[in-house]
């Protein structure tokens, strides 16, 4: 299976999680971080999910899974501890044309969830095609060591710079050259050293733009 990599905007989308255990809680947390409207189906919830319910962060259907609860769903995650129920969830979701993920069962999935390394708006998704979540986790941990907080600072600098450069009406090729001149410079080293004056001067020398940089 070759999966098509994609980042989805699920803000305010109705996302169903069937199951109320630890795995379901992790899936719910990620959906909430991405702004989804999360509905959890299950008679028993972890303490963490219970807190989310009391705080009004999730909707809870205190019942066993039923196909009727998939109404108007954007995507569904099956995280129950029963194989027969997960199989029904997959069948029902596909029948309705709803994207489905069954935890640890790629054959019943329309999409799989990567191991995700994230620093602010910088995210790196790692997938092994469902073959080895353990390896994906190991690679994610290695990336966390390799790409420190200076990359988030650089991303924020580039985001500010992007708005300034694009407003000047240059060609796409010229904009690309300016962005790459900053990315390929030694600006990261100066950010690591917190040499903000040097960071600002480098950006100006390379692009002609003035930016704010510093703690």
Helices and strands as residue ranges (DSSP letters): E 14-18, H 22-33, E 37-41, H 47-54, E 59-61, G 67-70, E 75-78, H 83-96, E 99-102, G 106-108, E 115-119, E 122-126, H 133-146, H 150-166, H 172-183, H 187-192, H 196-207
